[in-house]
């Protein structure tokens, strides 16, 4: 497939994005004086417990900014734009669109590491000490296009996925605006080992207590970590690893510490099924733990 050539200095843009992390780049493009002719986002959907639908964060921001919005990608071909800018849109762009309208993508990893749907989460789960943001040309392959600019970002030892995502969005927003201002000149091919960031599934967030405490800590920092206790699901909201072991099989609870395959996980905040987050001490008092009780059974 032949891609539409990327203009060095585009002025009239189409913006494609959906979640909250795509809102700062949209606002920054408008503030920088770019003519955002159209915003393309995913359809409204139910975002709470009620039956009413709600717009995506990007749609809400576009309406506030007075920008036209559509849910149809093909509409991007009818507004005379020079370039499409994609930030966490949430769907693949069809080849016929890429052939007619050049597009760049803000991808939240140091490509070619962590191509795909969940680069922030996979970098954290893998124990990476560094990730980053790349501005790349969009092509038919999954995050395979050449890059215009990349900026590395250090992953802190206690950083949560939410904190890391916020830092990456801030870095990526500045990188996007600076790269466009400097001009989209010759992009370079991606170089390095390719890894893929598959979508995070519920089982990825299950705390497998036979794993080392350091790995389980990363699952907790991802958000949504869970285990079972007396047959019901219990979320672990905050915790920290401890090299000192707990007696008993993995999952055995001793105060606020849980036995793991290597060391212990010290629980700070948990959330029982049907209740809000609470300090682990309050949960223990209510549960009235028996000696030797364990998670995951």
N, C-alpha and C positions, 0 to 999 in steps of 0.2 A: 504494500500500500504506500502511495506517495503522500507524505504529509504536507499540509500547507506551510509555506516558509514563515518563520517567526520574524516579525518586523523588529528592527533594532530599537526603535523609539515609538512604541504604540501610545496612543492617547485615548482612543475610544475602546472601552473594555466591556466584556461580559464576565460577570463573577458567578462562579458555581460553588456553592457550599451549603451546609445544612446545620451542623451542631454549633454550640456556643463557642467552641474554639475557633470557628471560622469567622466570627463576628469582628474581632479586632482587626484582622487584615482588611475586611470590607470597609470598615470605618476609616482605616488608615489610607486606603486608596482614594476614598472620597476627599479626605482632608488634604491629601497631596495634590488635588486638583485634577485627577483623572476623571474622564467622562464615563461613568458606569452606565451604559445604555440599557442593561438588563441584568437582573439577578435570577439565576436558576437555582432552585432548591427542591428538596424532596417534598412529596405531598404532605398535607396536614395529617396528623394522626392523633390517636388518644395518647396523652402523655401523663395522665394521672389515673385515678380510680373511677372517675365518672365516664359517661358515655360520649361526652362532647369532645370534638377534635380541637386541636390547638396547632397553630403554625409552628414551624421550626424556628429556632432562635435567629437564624439568618433571615428568614422571611419577616419576622417581627422587626428586626433591625432595618431591613430594606424599606418597609412601610414607614417606619419612623423617619428615615432619611429621604423619603419621597421618591424612591426608586421603583421602577416597574418590576414586577415579579412574575415568574412563570414556573410551572412544574414540568414543562416540556423542553428537553434539551434542544430539539430541532428549532425552537423559536430563536435560539441564539444566532441562527444563520440569516435572520431577516432584519437585523438591526444595524447593519453596516459597521460592525465592530472590527477592530484591527487584531484583537487578541482576546482569548479566553483565559481567565485566571481561576484555577481550581484549588480549593482548600477544603479537604475533608467533605467532598460532595456526597460520597456514600454509594456511588454506582459507577460502573464503567461507562466511558463515553464511546458511542458507536463510531466505527471507522469512517462512515460517510461524513460525520460531523468534523472529525479530525482532518479529513482531506480538504474540507472547505474553510475551516477556521482554525488557525494555529492556537495551541493552548500550552500554558505552562502550569506546573503543579508545585505547590509548597508541600513537601513531604517531610515528615518528622522523624528522620533518621539520617545516618551518614551512609547514603547509598554507595554500594549495593547491599549493605547490611540492612536487614529488616525491610525488604520490599513487602507490600501487602497491607492488610486491613488494620493490624494492631501493632504498629512499630514501637510505640511508647511502652505498652504493656509488656511486649516480648523482650525489649531491652532490659527492663527492670527485672523480669522473671529470670532472665539468663544470668543476672549478676554483672552485667556490663558496667564498667566504671565511666564510660563515655558514650554519648549518643550525639545527636545534632539535628540540623535542619538543612535540607537541600532545595534549591529552586531548580526544577528540571523541566525539560520539554516533554510534554505528554505524547505518548504514542500508543499503538494498539496493545503492546505487551504490558504486563503488570509491573509498573514502576521501572521500566527498562530504559527509559529515554536518557539522552545525554543531559549533563548538569551544567548550569550557568554559574552557580555559586553554592557553597556549603559553609556552614558555621558549626563547629563542634560545641557541645555543651556537656559539662561534667555532671555525672549522676552522684549525688551525695549518699553516704552510707545509710542515712536514716530518711531519705527523701521518699515521699509517697508519690504514687502515680499522678494524683491531682496536682501536687506541687511541681512535679517535673513537667507535666503537660502545660501548666501555666507559664513556666519558664521558657519552654520551647515555643509556645505561641508568641510570647513577647519577642524572643529572638527571631522567629520566623517572620513576624510582621515587619520588623526593622530590616531584615535581610531582603524581603520582597520589595519593599519600597526603594531600598538602596540599589538593588540589582536593576530594577526598571529605570531608575534615574541614570545609572551608569551606562545603560544600553545593553540589549540582549545580543551581544556579539557571540562569536563562535563558541558553542557549547562543547564540553569535552565528554568523551565516553566514560561511563562508569568503570572504575578499576578496583578490583579486590574480590574477596570471597563473597558469593551471593548467599544470603539467608532469607527465609520467608517468614513473615509475621502473620500466622494464621489467626483468625478471629478467636477471641477468648470465649471458651465454652464454660458452662457451670462446673464441669468436673475439673477444669484448670484451677478453680478457686477452692476446691475441697482440700482441707488440710490432711494430708497423708502423714500421720504421725511417725511413720518409720523413716521419713526423710530427715536430713539434718535440720537443726533449728535455724541456721542461717538461710536455708532455702524457704522454710515456712515463713520466716519473717518477711521475705520478699513477696510471698503470696498475700500476706496481711497488708503490706504497704500498697499492693495493687488495688485494694478495696473490694469488699464483698466476700472475703474469706469466710468459710463455714466449716462446721463439723457437726456431729450429732451427739446428743446427750440424752440418755433414757428414751431413745427413739424419736426425739424431736430435733429439728435443726437449730443450731446455735451459731450466730455470726460472731466472728472475732474481729472487732473494730480496730483495736490497737494492741500491740504487743512488742516485745523485744527479745532477741536471742540471748542466751546465757550459756557459756561453755560448761558450767557445772551441771552434771547429770542429775536426773531424778531417778530414784529407785523404782523398779517395775518396768513392765513392758511399755513400748511406745503408746502414748495416749493417757497414761496414768496421771491422775491429778494429785498434786501435793501443794496445797495452799493455792497460790496464784501461779504456780509453775507446773508445766506439763512435760512429761518425758517424751523425747523424740529419738530419732535414730542416732543423733550425735548432739549432746548437750540438752538444754531445756528451752522451751519457749515460755517467757514470763508474760502472762496476760495482764492487760491494763483495763481495757474496756470490752465488754461483750454485749450482745443483743439477743435475748431469748426470742423464740418464735412468738409473734403477736405482741411484742413489747418494744419499748424504745431502748436505745443504748444505755448501759449503766456500768458503774465501776465493778470490777470483778469481785471485790469484797462484798458488795451488796447482792450480787448474784449468788455467791457462795452461801451467804447467810440464808437466802430464801430457798436455795436448793437443799440445804442440809446434807452435804456430801457424806457418804459412808466411806470408811477407810478403803483405799484401793480402787475406788471408782475411776472409770476411764472414759475418755471421749472416743467417738467412733464405734461404739458398740450398741 
